[in-house]
C-alpha cells in the first residue's frame, strides 16, 4: 500500500492511532455526541450574534476521544484556554480559542463596526470580564445541548494563555475533544472544547439502550406497517422521436400502446407490484387489483 502524499486530502484526514491506548468511541456513541455538539454549535453561534451584534456562525469540524496530552499537543502554544471546573472531579473542561479572535469579539461588543487586527496577547482585566461573560453563556448553551449527557454543572474557573502550562487534567486523562469553526462576520477561527470523558461516558450507555432481539422481526414489521408509501397506476410507455416532441402543438394526439381493455400497471414507490383496473368507490376514483407479482422490495 503506497504512502499518502503530504498535501493530499486523505493525508489531512489521517489520524495516528495508538493500539496500546484505545480511545475510540463506539459508532453509536460518537453519533449521539456529534448531534449534541452540532446543537451546541448552533446555539453558540446564535448567542455570539446576539452579544457582539455581528452575524456569527459556529460549525462542528471534528469530534474524537483522546488523552489530554494529545489534545494539548495539537493546540498553539499561545492561545486562550478557559478552564471550567465541576464538582466530583479534579479534571477540568476546556474551551479554547485564539485570543486575537476573542479580542475582535470584544471590540465589536464595545461598538466597533469593523473587525480589528489585534496580536495574540493576554486579556486586560476589562477584556477578561467580557470574555468570561461570553463563556458563562456558552456553558449554558453546552448544558442545554448535551442535556442528560452532562449531569455535572460546569463553571468558569480561570483563563490561561499558555496551552502547555494550563493543567486542566493529567496527561493520560481521557477527554472528549471537539473542534469548531467560529465565523464572526468575514473572519473565522478554530476553537475547541475538551470535556473529561468521565463526565460523559457513564451517561452514553443509557442514551442508546438495546433490547432483546428474539422478536426483532415482529418489531420491524410493526414499525414498517404504518409507514406511508406512494401507490401509482400507469399506462404503458410510448416511444417517440425528438422530432415528434419538438413539433408538438396544441391539439396534437399522441397514441399510447395501451389497449383500453388492458389493466394499468400498479407500482409502489416506483417498483411494479402488479396490475389494476380503474374503478370507483364511494364516488371517488379507485383501482381494482387484477394481479400481483412477486417482487423483492
Secondary structure, 3 states (H helix, E strand, C coil): CCCCCCCCHHHHHCCCCCCCCCCCCCHHHHHHHHHHHHHHHHHHHHHHHHHHCCCEEEEEEEEEEEEHHHHHHCCCCEEEEEEEECCCCCCCEEEEECHHHHHHHHHHHCCCCCCCCCCCCCCCHHHHHHHHHHHHHHHHHHHHHHHHHCCCCCEEEEEEEECCCCCCCCCCCEEEEEEEEEEECCEEEEEEEEEEHHHCHHHHHHHCCCCCCCCHHHHHHHHHCCCCCCEEEECCCCCCCHHHHHCCCCCCCCCCCCCCCCCEEEEECCEEEEEEEEEEECCEEEEEEEEECCCCC
